[in-house]
Amino acid sequence: MIQSMTGYGKAEVQLENKKVTVEIRSLNSKNLDINARFPTLYKEKEMEVRKWLSGQLLRGKIDLVIFVETTGEETYTRINKGVVESYLEQLEGIRKEADILSIAMRLPDVLKTEREELDEEEWRKIEGGITEAIKQLNAFRSSEGNELKRDFEHRVAVLEEKLKEVVSIDPERLDAVRTRLDKAIQDLKSDVDENRFEQELIYYLEKLDITEEKVRLNKHLSYFIYSLNEKDSNGKKLGFISQEMGREINTIGSKANFAPMQKVVVEMKDELEKIKEQLLNVL
């Protein structure tokens, strides 16, 4: 079944002193393009996660963001007591009546941040959050894919009806071409070898014959629907089929030489263009 490249997934992981939120967004793209934003603590896991995402999401412009919110009282910022005491001693001799503690706390190197070490058990829980976000993203993509599938089925059905119109118009078109050529000969008011005229007419009508194009277009339409229902989503394959459909429709149009048929061909091109636009968003 087809999937859309557009999607969104979110998961929250509650740890002992923090809450980690994972968000994944996906937009359409010809290839896989991953943009990841990690907190410094988890930066070392970025390449591992990128490789993981490439195996799960296949194609699209992917934005992965991990937010960390501290929920406990623990902090990794500490007061550098030695530096503060040194500042206080120096300030005492300058101005005793001033609020020297307030001044000292604003001076350089008073606060120091201790580096937090990555906890592997904690990371395994975050991995679970990433997995859940991917699951939600894929569910979103599948839901969007079902909508696209219904739209494709409708438009292919329209093309099939238009092709039936082309088939029904074809005999009238050939008669009109024959009549037009015959009238042109009559207007020349010259003697014509009837046998030679028939041979030339047959040759000309064969050049305008669209039997092969009708058969191939019908097969392409059937194959498009078959591919929609395959197990894996393959937007590129559907794109190739739509190109072949367009080739046959264009050939029919170039051979038509008959206004009613050309009108139907224009309508077919319009429907096919809508299919191609939607295919840009198929995984």
Secondary structure, DSSP 4 states (H G I P E B T S, - for coil): ---BS-EEEEEEEE-SSEEEEEEEEEE--SSEEEEEE--GGGGGGHHHHHHHHHHHH-SEEEEEEEEEEE-SS--SEEE-HHHHHHHHHHHHTT-TTS-HHHHHHTSTTSEEEPPPPPPHHHHHHHHHHHHHHHHHHHHHHHHHHHHHHHHHHHHHHHHHHHHHHHHHHHHHHHHHHHHHHHHHHHHHT----HHHHHHHHHHHHHHT--HHHHHHHHHHHHHHHHHHTSSS--HHHHHHHHHHHHHHHHHHHHHH-SHHHHHHHHHHHHHHHHHHHHHTTB-
